[in-house]
Amino acid sequence: MIRLIIFFIGAVLLWILFVSGMSKRLKIILSLSMITILIAGVWYENYGETPRNGLLATEQIVSCGVTAEHSYRSDYKIRFCLMNKSKVATSKRLELRFVAFDCSSQPCKKIESVIKEVNFEIAPEQQVKSEASLAFDLLLPNQYNIEWKVEVVSVKAVK
């Protein structure tokens, strides 16, 4: 609806400038007011859609499970679940750290971590399952007792 109004205001602005027989002073006043309304409409249209840092703390996005299976050479298909604990903000873009631990001896030792930025939406108080194919060069395909962890590095969200 806003886009239709913006288009209509633009058409009226063109008519005022080129077709109407109004005085130059009146054309300037009307054109400036139309341009102000047009800018306000465009700003209002895009206001809530740009993801921003700081709207959602990284602690509010938690992992609710992660599994991995070897696919090819050093690639692993990682299936993970993330939950948005916030009541108001929707996450749009996440930077995630996938960590592989060797738990054949105690305590577990970190083998390798890979950081990936993913674009998907997690609504407030919802969970999303996804998968990623990542290369872990230090892991062997036949290595057992590997524990996986997903950590949220940064969050961009909208309200």
C-alpha positions as CSV (number, residue, x, y, z in Angstrom):
1,M,0.0,0.0,0.0
2,I,2.8,2.4,0.9
3,R,4.5,1.6,-2.5
4,L,1.3,2.6,-4.3
5,I,1.1,5.9,-2.4
6,I,4.8,6.6,-3.1
7,F,4.2,6.0,-6.9
8,F,1.1,8.2,-6.8
9,I,3.0,11.0,-5.1
10,G,5.8,10.7,-7.7
11,A,3.3,11.0,-10.5
12,V,1.7,14.1,-9.0
13,L,5.1,15.6,-8.5
14,L,6.0,15.1,-12.2
15,W,2.6,16.6,-13.2
16,I,3.2,19.7,-10.9
17,L,6.6,20.3,-12.4
18,F,6.0,19.8,-16.1
19,V,2.3,20.0,-17.0
20,S,0.5,22.3,-14.6
21,G,0.3,26.0,-15.2
22,M,1.1,27.0,-11.6
23,S,3.5,29.8,-10.7
24,K,7.1,29.0,-10.2
25,R,6.9,29.8,-6.4
26,L,4.0,27.4,-5.9
27,K,5.7,24.7,-8.0
28,I,8.8,24.9,-5.7
29,I,6.8,24.8,-2.5
30,L,4.6,21.8,-3.7
31,S,7.7,20.0,-5.1
32,L,9.6,20.3,-1.8
33,S,6.7,19.1,0.2
34,M,6.1,16.2,-2.1
35,I,9.8,15.2,-2.0
36,T,9.7,15.4,1.8
37,I,6.6,13.1,1.9
38,L,8.3,10.8,-0.6
39,I,11.5,10.5,1.4
40,A,9.4,9.9,4.6
41,G,7.4,7.1,2.9
42,V,10.5,5.4,1.6
43,W,12.2,5.6,5.0
44,Y,9.0,4.2,6.7
45,E,8.8,1.4,4.1
46,N,12.4,0.2,4.8
47,Y,12.6,1.0,8.5
48,G,11.8,-2.4,10.0
49,E,13.4,-4.6,7.4
50,T,17.1,-3.8,7.8
51,P,18.8,-6.3,10.1
52,R,20.8,-4.6,12.9
53,N,23.3,-5.6,15.5
54,G,22.4,-5.2,19.1
55,L,18.7,-6.0,18.9
56,L,19.2,-9.5,19.9
57,A,21.9,-10.8,22.3
58,T,24.0,-13.8,21.2
59,E,22.9,-15.6,24.4
60,Q,19.3,-15.5,23.2
61,I,20.0,-17.8,20.3
62,V,20.9,-21.2,21.7
63,S,21.7,-24.6,20.1
64,C,19.1,-27.3,20.6
65,G,21.1,-30.1,19.0
66,V,23.8,-30.8,16.4
67,T,24.8,-33.9,14.5
68,A,27.4,-34.5,11.8
69,E,28.3,-37.1,9.3
70,H,31.2,-37.4,7.0
71,S,30.3,-36.8,3.3
72,Y,33.4,-36.4,1.1
73,R,37.1,-36.0,1.9
74,S,37.2,-33.4,4.6
75,D,33.5,-32.3,4.2
76,Y,31.0,-32.9,6.8
77,K,27.2,-32.5,6.6
78,I,26.2,-30.8,9.8
79,R,22.6,-30.8,10.9
80,F,21.8,-28.3,13.7
81,C,18.9,-26.8,15.5
82,L,18.8,-23.2,16.9
83,M,16.2,-21.6,19.1
84,N,15.4,-17.9,19.5
85,K,14.6,-17.3,23.2
86,S,13.7,-13.6,22.6
87,K,10.1,-12.5,22.9
88,V,10.3,-9.6,20.4
89,A,13.2,-9.8,17.9
90,T,13.5,-12.0,14.8
91,S,17.0,-13.1,13.9
92,K,17.8,-12.6,10.2
93,R,21.5,-13.3,9.9
94,L,23.7,-15.4,12.2
95,E,27.5,-15.9,12.3
96,L,28.0,-19.4,13.7
97,R,31.1,-21.3,14.9
98,F,31.0,-25.0,14.4
99,V,33.4,-26.8,16.8
100,A,34.6,-30.4,16.7
101,F,35.9,-31.9,19.9
102,D,37.8,-35.2,20.4
103,C,36.3,-36.9,23.4
104,S,38.3,-40.2,23.3
105,S,40.0,-39.0,26.4
106,Q,38.9,-36.7,29.2
107,P,38.7,-33.8,29.1
108,C,37.6,-33.3,25.5
109,K,40.1,-31.5,23.3
110,K,39.1,-29.0,20.6
111,I,40.2,-30.2,17.2
112,E,39.0,-27.6,14.8
113,S,36.4,-24.8,14.4
114,V,34.8,-23.3,11.3
115,I,33.0,-20.0,11.2
116,K,30.1,-19.6,8.8
117,E,27.6,-16.8,8.3
118,V,24.1,-18.1,7.5
119,N,21.0,-16.3,6.4
120,F,17.7,-17.6,7.8
121,E,14.9,-16.3,9.9
122,I,14.2,-17.4,13.4
123,A,11.0,-15.9,14.8
124,P,10.6,-15.1,18.5
125,E,10.4,-18.1,20.7
126,Q,10.7,-20.5,17.8
127,Q,13.3,-23.1,16.7
128,V,14.7,-23.8,13.3
129,K,16.5,-26.9,11.9
130,S,19.0,-26.5,9.2
131,E,22.1,-28.1,7.7
132,A,25.5,-27.0,6.4
133,S,28.2,-28.6,4.5
134,L,31.6,-27.6,6.0
135,A,35.2,-28.6,5.5
136,F,37.1,-29.8,8.6
137,D,40.7,-30.4,7.4
138,L,42.1,-31.7,10.7
139,L,39.4,-34.4,11.1
140,L,39.9,-37.9,9.8
141,P,36.9,-39.6,8.2
142,N,37.2,-42.6,10.4
143,Q,37.7,-40.7,13.6
144,Y,35.3,-41.7,16.4
145,N,34.2,-40.0,19.6
146,I,33.7,-36.6,18.0
147,E,31.5,-34.2,19.8
148,W,30.0,-31.3,17.9
149,K,29.0,-27.9,19.2
150,V,27.4,-24.8,17.6
151,E,28.2,-21.4,19.1
152,V,26.6,-18.1,18.0
153,V,29.3,-15.5,17.3
154,S,27.1,-12.6,16.2
155,V,23.4,-11.9,15.4
156,K,21.6,-9.4,13.1
157,A,17.9,-9.1,13.8
158,V,14.8,-7.0,13.3
159,K,11.9,-6.2,15.6
